[in-house]
Amino acid sequence: MACIDELAGRTALVTGSAQGLGAAVAQALHNAGARVLAWDVDEERNHATATRIDPGGVRVVPVCVDLADLDAVDRAYRWGRERFGPVDILVNNAARALPKLLWETTPAEWDQVFEVNVRAAFFLTRTVAVDMRAGGWGRVVNMASLAGQMARPTGAAYGASKAALIALTRVFAAELAPYGVTVNTIAPAMVDTPMVREIGKEAWAGLTAQVPVGRIAAPEEVARLAVHLAGPDAGFITGATYDINGGALMR
Ligand SMILES: NC(=O)c1ccc[n+]([C@@H]2O[C@H](COP(=O)([O-])OP(=O)(O)OC[C@H]3O[C@@H](n4cnc5c(N)ncnc54)[C@H](O)[C@@H]3O)[C@@H](O)[C@H]2O)c1
């Protein structure tokens, strides 16, 4: 459980903040006292979410960015930096899913998944890490998935992108450890988000049957782990992958 205001004075950047896990992470960071730059390509929904979390619009700032466009990513980072200073906490949460069999995946779809899930995470982290390194403190949390650790039909591009993110986490962690910057991965299994609710009751029952604890995760459970990894007590944790999967993968 995060202490009240343990992140006061910190500036966080969360990608994919309009809904689901990203919205829960933005809420939890806000609850812990951080200012949150909330990035999403869905401008309307992102604005509504930011207003719900912070009706005054003081500590949650919605920013419309398409992570597939690296120039836009750079511009958005500079815009935020000029107004609020460097980012202390980065949560790479946005992702594109692609539930398709091997035979159905096109080169363009493969690239779209990697553009957001891997390329944007790499270049955004590198940009933010310049400031974190200079300031001698930083926290990066990457949202991967059980799909990057375990095989499942229709998971080729998405699973490979999440495995790549886990590998990137370790390299960033190794290079940034001497500068007070930690980099960790969270690997959730199914989480109760709008995306997952769309699958229908039957598929839902099938999924929960595969989880030893007998249910899927609440977004808030994952968000609280992200806040812990972003906080002052997590300075000795880096390069780690946190499984949060109800026992679906025990190792
Ligand atoms: N929901 C789950 O069961 C689950 C399980 C394991 C891992 N995850 C991971 O957690 C993260 C969040 O999942 P979710 O279920 O909340 O997803 P979601 O699809 O509900 O939300 C993703 C958000 O990212 C935004 N986004 C997508 N492409 C973007 C782009 N190009 N630029 C900017 N924003 C973009 C979307 O607009 C959306 O608001 C993802 O990384 C996902 O892979 C989710």
Ligand as a Chemical Component Dictionary entry (heavy atoms), coordinates in Angstrom:
data_LIG
# 
_chem_comp.id                   LIG 
_chem_comp.type                 NON-POLYMER 
_chem_comp.pdbx_formal_charge   0 
_chem_comp.three_letter_code    LIG 
# 
loop_
_chem_comp_atom.comp_id 
_chem_comp_atom.atom_id 
_chem_comp_atom.alt_atom_id 
_chem_comp_atom.type_symbol 
_chem_comp_atom.charge 
_chem_comp_atom.model_Cartn_x 
_chem_comp_atom.model_Cartn_y 
_chem_comp_atom.model_Cartn_z 
_chem_comp_atom.pdbx_ordinal 
LIG N1  N1  N 0  -5.991 -6.216 -20.146 1  
LIG C1  C1  C 0  -5.279 -7.297 -19.970 2  
LIG O1  O1  O 0  -5.801 -8.366 -19.711 3  
LIG C2  C2  C 0  -3.777 -7.238 -20.087 4  
LIG C3  C3  C 0  -3.041 -8.383 -19.753 5  
LIG C4  C4  C 0  -1.672 -8.358 -19.843 6  
LIG C5  C5  C 0  -1.024 -7.199 -20.235 7  
LIG N2  N2  N 1  -1.751 -6.099 -20.563 8  
LIG C6  C6  C 0  -1.026 -4.908 -20.999 9  
LIG O2  O2  O 0  -1.435 -3.803 -20.210 10 
LIG C7  C7  C 0  -1.407 -2.614 -20.987 11 
LIG C8  C8  C 0  -2.770 -1.947 -20.969 12 
LIG O3  O3  O 0  -3.756 -2.880 -21.375 13 
LIG P1  P1  P 0  -5.295 -2.494 -21.433 14 
LIG O4  O4  O 0  -6.067 -3.756 -21.371 15 
LIG O5  O5  O -1 -5.592 -1.409 -20.473 16 
LIG O6  O6  O 0  -5.374 -1.960 -22.943 17 
LIG P2  P2  P 0  -6.470 -1.068 -23.655 18 
LIG O7  O7  O 0  -6.476 -1.494 -25.077 19 
LIG O8  O8  O 0  -7.750 -1.063 -22.884 20 
LIG O9  O9  O 0  -5.820 0.402  -23.540 21 
LIG C9  C9  C 0  -4.668 0.739  -24.243 22 
LIG C10 C10 C 0  -4.609 2.247  -24.399 23 
LIG O10 O10 O 0  -3.465 2.539  -25.213 24 
LIG C11 C11 C 0  -3.822 3.504  -26.166 25 
LIG N3  N3  N 0  -2.992 3.406  -27.364 26 
LIG C12 C12 C 0  -2.965 2.387  -28.256 27 
LIG N4  N4  N 0  -2.162 2.703  -29.295 28 
LIG C13 C13 C 0  -1.659 3.946  -29.030 29 
LIG C14 C14 C 0  -0.785 4.814  -29.728 30 
LIG N5  N5  N 0  -0.299 4.509  -30.944 31 
LIG N6  N6  N 0  -0.463 6.010  -29.168 32 
LIG C15 C15 C 0  -0.999 6.355  -27.971 33 
LIG N7  N7  N 0  -1.846 5.582  -27.274 34 
LIG C16 C16 C 0  -2.177 4.391  -27.793 35 
LIG C17 C17 C 0  -5.291 3.211  -26.487 36 
LIG O11 O11 O 0  -5.944 4.343  -27.063 37 
LIG C18 C18 C 0  -5.840 2.806  -25.136 38 
LIG O12 O12 O 0  -6.377 3.909  -24.427 39 
LIG C19 C19 C 0  -0.949 -3.048 -22.378 40 
LIG O13 O13 O 0  0.449  -2.913 -22.479 41 
LIG C20 C20 C 0  -1.327 -4.510 -22.431 42 
LIG O14 O14 O 0  -0.525 -5.226 -23.346 43 
LIG C21 C21 C 0  -3.120 -6.090 -20.503 44 
# 
loop_
_chem_comp_bond.comp_id 
_chem_comp_bond.atom_id_1 
_chem_comp_bond.atom_id_2 
_chem_comp_bond.value_order 
_chem_comp_bond.pdbx_ordinal 
LIG N1  C1  SING 1  
LIG C1  O1  DOUB 2  
LIG C1  C2  SING 3  
LIG C2  C3  SING 4  
LIG C2  C21 DOUB 5  
LIG C3  C4  DOUB 6  
LIG C4  C5  SING 7  
LIG C5  N2  DOUB 8  
LIG N2  C6  SING 9  
LIG N2  C21 SING 10 
LIG C6  O2  SING 11 
LIG C6  C20 SING 12 
LIG O2  C7  SING 13 
LIG C7  C8  SING 14 
LIG C7  C19 SING 15 
LIG C8  O3  SING 16 
LIG O3  P1  SING 17 
LIG P1  O4  DOUB 18 
LIG P1  O5  SING 19 
LIG P1  O6  SING 20 
LIG O6  P2  SING 21 
LIG P2  O7  DOUB 22 
LIG P2  O8  SING 23 
LIG P2  O9  SING 24 
LIG O9  C9  SING 25 
LIG C9  C10 SING 26 
LIG C10 O10 SING 27 
LIG C10 C18 SING 28 
LIG O10 C11 SING 29 
LIG C11 N3  SING 30 
LIG C11 C17 SING 31 
LIG N3  C12 SING 32 
LIG N3  C16 SING 33 
LIG C12 N4  DOUB 34 
LIG N4  C13 SING 35 
LIG C13 C14 SING 36 
LIG C13 C16 DOUB 37 
LIG C14 N5  SING 38 
LIG C14 N6  DOUB 39 
LIG N6  C15 SING 40 
LIG C15 N7  DOUB 41 
LIG N7  C16 SING 42 
LIG C17 O11 SING 43 
LIG C17 C18 SING 44 
LIG C18 O12 SING 45 
LIG C19 O13 SING 46 
LIG C19 C20 SING 47 
LIG C20 O14 SING 48 
# 
